[in-house]
């Protein structure tokens, strides 16, 4: 069974730009969660989507948004990028949501200059 | 709010035993998970405790005490490949999985 895939793997953007990251979950998984990982901060929960609906949201500004498609693939968008948005963005899929084992993708390394 | 505390770094030698502690504060509690992440890699699931006690999976064991809001991950017969970051994660009544800041384990020969 193929694992979670994320594209692109690396991205360099300029302050003020916007970016879209993509995540394809494991086949059959309906839940996709997004996390931001920065040194010293661990993994910060962004949001979770389940069957195309946002089921939960972390404490991030409205510049961070996401969506999920009918095939469970998910996208995350960050608008008006700031230097502090530089991070590894991880998505994780699971069968039923935050209460079940999370399978992580390799992440997208975003650098904002 | 919800918070988790774990040591930032632990060192040990090959063949030794190491314990990584995690204390948590959450409103509601559904379970404590542990994830391993090698440098440049994705976090991978290690274990899950919903009830008090010890869960053993090969060289790794995880313990939970809900009354103390405390758990630990025990790694035995350490190998060089165990050098990685280890994260505890808790799901509370907000239904969000909250991760600790991670413990970096360095295993020396």
Contacts between the chains, C-beta under 8 A, distances in Angstrom:
chain1	res1	chain2	res2	distance
A	4	B	42	7.8
A	33	B	97	7.2
A	35	B	99	7.6
A	40	B	101	6.4
A	41	B	101	6.4
A	42	B	87	6.4
A	42	B	99	4.8
A	42	B	100	5.8
A	42	B	101	3.9
A	42	B	102	5.2
A	43	B	43	7.2
A	43	B	87	6.7
A	43	B	89	7.9
A	43	B	99	4.1
A	44	B	99	7.7
A	45	B	96	5.1
A	45	B	97	6.5
A	45	B	98	6.6
A	45	B	99	7.6
A	48	B	96	7.6
A	55	B	95	7.7
A	56	B	94	7.3
A	56	B	95	5.8
A	56	B	96	5.4
A	58	B	96	6.7
A	90	B	42	6.7
A	90	B	43	7.2
A	92	B	43	7.8
A	97	B	95	7.5
A	98	B	91	5.5
A	98	B	95	5.6
A	98	B	96	6.0
A	98	B	97	4.5
A	99	B	30	6.1
A	99	B	31	7.1
A	99	B	91	5.7
A	99	B	95	7.4
A	101	B	33	7.7
A	101	B	45	4.7
A	101	B	48	7.0
A	102	B	35	7.7
A	102	B	43	7.6
A	102	B	45	6.5
A	102	B	97	6.8
A	103	B	45	7.4
A	104	B	35	8.0
A	104	B	42	4.0
A	104	B	43	4.8
A	104	B	44	7.0
A	105	B	42	6.1
A	106	B	41	7.4
A	106	B	42	5.2
A	107	B	42	6.4
